Amino acid sequence: MIGLEQETLIFLYAMATGVIAKCVYDMLDLFRRIIRHPGWLMGAEDIIYWLCMSVYIFRALFFTTYGRVRWFFLLGLMCGVLLERFIRKWIKKFLIK
């Protein structure tokens, strides 16, 4: 049985994983805006992105919770994605005018 301290660390690690996943997708989106792509190539990029993120998230899940899907890990992933969106909107609103 893992304790509350370990659960908190796993939650924070999952948040970092969510932030990284969202940042990587934002970079892919920026790349697409700079260089226009046909639809089939964007689809292929999305498939590659999701395959890579699936492996990345599975590894994070496996090494932190020993392969068990825990609700706080999934919640941490979602919170990380939302945190990245909030930070990005805050930067656009206050720092880039």
C-alpha positions in Angstrom: 0.0 0.0 0.0 1.4 3.4 -0.9 1.1 6.3 1.4 -0.3 9.8 0.9 3.1 11.3 0.4 3.8 8.9 -2.5 0.4 9.5 -4.0 1.0 13.3 -3.9 4.4 12.8 -5.7 2.8 10.6 -8.3 0.0 13.1 -8.8 2.6 15.9 -9.3 4.6 13.7 -11.7 1.4 13.0 -13.6 0.7 16.7 -13.8 4.1 17.2 -15.3 3.4 14.4 -17.8 0.2 16.2 -18.8 1.9 19.5 -19.2 4.6 17.9 -21.4 2.1 16.1 -23.5 0.2 19.4 -24.1 3.3 21.4 -24.8 4.5 18.9 -27.4 1.1 19.0 -29.1 1.2 22.9 -29.1 4.6 22.7 -30.7 3.2 20.4 -33.4 0.3 22.8 -33.9 2.8 25.7 -34.2 4.8 23.7 -36.8 1.6 23.2 -38.7 0.8 26.9 -38.7 4.3 27.8 -39.9 4.4 25.2 -42.7 1.1 24.3 -44.2 0.4 20.6 -44.6 -2.1 18.5 -46.6 -4.8 16.8 -44.5 -3.4 13.3 -44.9 0.0 14.4 -43.5 -1.6 16.1 -40.5 -3.5 12.9 -39.9 -0.2 10.9 -40.0 1.4 13.4 -37.7 -1.5 13.0 -35.2 -1.2 9.2 -35.3 2.5 9.4 -34.7 2.0 12.0 -31.9 -0.6 9.8 -30.1 1.4 6.6 -30.5 4.4 8.4 -28.9 2.3 10.0 -26.2 0.7 6.6 -25.4 4.1 5.0 -24.9 5.3 8.0 -22.9 2.2 8.0 -20.6 2.3 4.3 -20.3 5.9 4.4 -19.2 5.1 7.1 -16.7 2.2 5.1 -15.4 4.2 1.9 -15.2 7.2 3.3 -13.4 5.2 5.4 -10.9 2.3 3.0 -10.0 3.8 -0.3 -11.2 1.3 -0.6 -14.0 -1.8 0.0 -12.0 -4.2 2.6 -13.3 -4.9 4.9 -10.3 -7.5 7.6 -10.3 -5.0 10.2 -9.0 -2.7 9.6 -11.9 -5.4 10.1 -14.4 -6.6 13.2 -12.5 -3.1 14.5 -12.5 -2.8 14.1 -16.2 -6.0 16.1 -16.8 -4.9 18.8 -14.3 -1.6 19.1 -16.1 -3.2 19.6 -19.4 -5.6 22.2 -17.9 -2.7 23.9 -16.1 -0.8 24.2 -19.4 -3.8 25.7 -21.1 -4.3 28.2 -18.3 -0.7 29.2 -18.3 -0.7 29.6 -22.1 -3.8 31.8 -22.0 -2.4 33.9 -19.1 0.8 34.4 -21.1 -1.1 35.5 -24.2 -3.3 37.9 -22.1 -0.7 39.6 -19.9 2.7 39.2 -21.5 1.9 39.3 -25.3 -0.1 42.3 -26.3 
